[in-house]
Amino acid sequence: MRDPAVSRYTAGQLSPLRRAADLRRLRSERFDVLVIGAGVTGAGAALDAASRGLKVALVEARDLAAGTSSRSSKLIHGGLRYLEQLELHLVHEALTERGLLATRIAPHLVRPVPILVPLEGREGPREWPMRAFRRAYYGAGVAAYDVFAGIFGGGRGMPLHRHLTRTGAREIFPSLRPDVLTGAIRYYDGQVDDARLVVNTARTAASLGAAVVTSARVTGLLRQAREVTGVRIRDMEAPAGSPDAEFEVKARTVIAATGVWSDDITRMLREVGVRPGLRVRASKGVHLVVPRSAITGEAGLILRTAKSVLFVIPWGGHWIIGTTDTDWELDRSHPAASASDIQYLLDEVNKVLDRPLSTDDIQGVYAGLRPLLAGEADSTSRLSREHAVVEPMLGLLLVAGGKYTTYRVMAADVVDKAARRLGPSVRRSRTDQLPLLGADGYAAAWRDRADLARRHGMPVGVVEHLLERYGTLAMHLIAMIDADPLLATPLAGAPEYLAVEIAYAAHAEGALHLDDVLTRRTRISFETPDRGTESAEQAAEIMGSVLGWDEEVRAREVEHYLARVAAERQSQLMPDDLTADAARLGAADVRGFAADRNEADADLPQL
């Protein structure tokens, strides 16, 4: 629990001093709940446990949201296709969470995005029955989606759907080919910057007293007889050979929310003869980013393909096109998009566009891995999107599966199970009532944004940008600019971002490396044609002034980032997964994972 004399904002700062203090806590305290993995589920579990008054620690091998949780389609959605598959409980659950996020928990980060369902068909009297059937079929599905949202959505937060003629559809989306559709249905889902939601969730947990430490790799479990009592940690930021690099953390309950890394925990358990009762398959999803000028439209698209569902989603000055859905059994930290993945997405989206896209239109590419509960289906797209919580050993809980939208439910479920172990005095989950940092007062701040801009002598567009990314925490960035006007300088190569955002990421958001800032705190790495290489020097200088980097460290950070971008570009020219993975691994991880592979304990899992 935080000191009542300390503000919620101050208590939620993930500063360099805070990391040092939390590392001391890890070494000296015994926690009620220790969460491994700071993706959205792990951060959500840490917040849920801390909000119940428990003593909580959250550790992450790399950065907040470094894995799956920063590489999604950026949608908070109820799962329209689950409705078609009659998985009504999943739709109910997801729409409830969508409503909570958009109206109470994170209205500054989750906002409505219109999406068109194109109705395919041809002209002629013989086609009219089929056209009528398609409109009735999809219309009934979208209507049911809205009904579910209204009944179960916890505050809808989204407008209702609308039927459109061919002309109406092309007025909204002029780039649609007129010969491939007879009309469309427009509905709404939520859009989110997935990495920023994770950062805010982790910071909110920190504001309630949780110790949050990134670059802290779990190398093993502590056991007493058949009970897990903690973990062994390696601090990946400690100098080589430092006696402080390795230490133990004691906890009454350990929660592994490790997503596609769940098999690492499984291997640890098998070494002591325990079957985990849970298996996760990794499914690769690739997304392309093209400039807004490449496609003319005011809404997104959802398209059926033979292999997956394809989204074309507006994203600021860009479009995000994705995704693929294929098995991945190679490097999990840096899944690579191959040339065949990219061509598949281009081929599918070009079926409906009047001006075909080519590789020349692509500004960015990113790939992520979905953690799917393993089943008997041949295709990963048919594996369960439900989640599971298992307790393979006393004191150890594993949570896996699910999807981004329902992270809070997953977190509450696993902490509920931990609470039963910790005793009857533990409170019930209340995260459905708990706004994240930046959400309090957001509606009023947005309403008064012109006055706020005028008071601080800033363009209204800059204030809007900051409010949409930070909510009411934007006041702290504005205060930093007031104290140092140079922080209002746009970044080289990415003028939509300001220098203050880089400084704030290092000062308050736990960013430790240049990659953390350019890839997750901002989205410069996939939103710019140069993929952040033009911003790297300036961003490293700003970060270095906060983190105390000397010239050598700044140069090393820039060198690593440039190598990472070059390796990703090379991987995207490779014909298949195997060659793409080999090319991507040509750039070492800045946190030293590549070097660890050559050490005596290289077979230890990287959590």
Salt bridges, closest charged atoms under 4 A:
ASP22 OD2 - ARG18 NE 2.87
GLU29 OE2 - ARG25 NE 3.15
GLU29 OE1 - LYS55 NZ 3.74
ASP32 OD1 - ARG252 NH1 3.08
ASP48 OD1 - ARG52 NE 2.63
ASP63 OD2 - ARG520 NE 2.67
ASP63 OD2 - ARG521 NH1 2.80
GLU84 OE1 - ARG304 NH2 2.40
GLU97 OE1 - ARG408 NE 2.90
GLU123 OE1 - ARG131 NH1 3.34
GLU123 OE2 - ARG166 NH2 2.58
ASP146 OD2 - HIS161 ND1 2.80
ASP179 OD2 - ARG177 NH2 2.60
ASP189 OD1 - ARG98 NH1 2.69
ASP193 OD1 - ARG523 NE 3.20
ASP194 OD2 - LYS74 NZ 3.01
ASP194 OD1 - ARG523 NH2 2.30
GLU227 OE2 - ARG421 NH2 2.33
ASP235 OD1 - ARG19 NH2 2.79
GLU237 OE2 - HIS513 NE2 2.81
GLU246 OE2 - ARG234 NE 2.79
GLU248 OE1 - LYS250 NZ 3.98
ASP264 OD1 - ARG267 NH2 2.17
ASP264 OD1 - ARG332 NH2 3.06
ASP325 OD1 - ARG370 NH1 3.29
ASP325 OD2 - ARG385 NH2 3.26
ASP327 OD2 - ARG281 NH2 2.69
ASP331 OD1 - ARG597 NH2 3.60
ASP341 OD2 - LYS284 NZ 2.50
GLU348 OE1 - LYS351 NZ 3.27
ASP361 OD1 - ARG355 NH2 3.29
GLU386 OE1 - HIS89 NE2 3.42
ASP413 OD2 - HIS387 NE2 2.72
ASP416 OD1 - ARG52 NH2 2.79
ASP440 OD2 - ARG8 NH1 2.96
ASP448 OD1 - ARG447 NE 3.10
ASP451 OD1 - ARG454 NH2 2.12
GLU464 OE2 - ARG449 NE 2.74
ASP482 OD2 - HIS456 ND1 2.72
GLU501 OE2 - HIS465 NE2 2.85
GLU501 OE1 - ARG469 NE 2.65
GLU509 OE2 - ARG196 NH2 2.42
ASP515 OD2 - ARG520 NH2 3.69
ASP515 OD1 - ARG564 NH1 2.41
ASP516 OD1 - ARG520 NH2 2.89
ASP516 OD2 - ARG591 NH2 2.79
GLU551 OE1 - ARG554 NH2 2.60
GLU557 OE2 - HIS513 ND1 2.67
GLU568 OE1 - ARG564 NH2 3.18
GLU568 OE2 - ARG584 NE 3.72
ASP577 OD1 - LYS284 NZ 2.70
ASP589 OD2 - ARG62 NE 3.56
ASP589 OD2 - HIS334 NE2 3.00
ASP596 OD2 - ARG217 NH1 2.52
ASP596 OD1 - ARG234 NH1 3.28
GLU599 OE1 - ARG234 NH1 3.40
ASP601 OD2 - ARG234 NH2 2.51
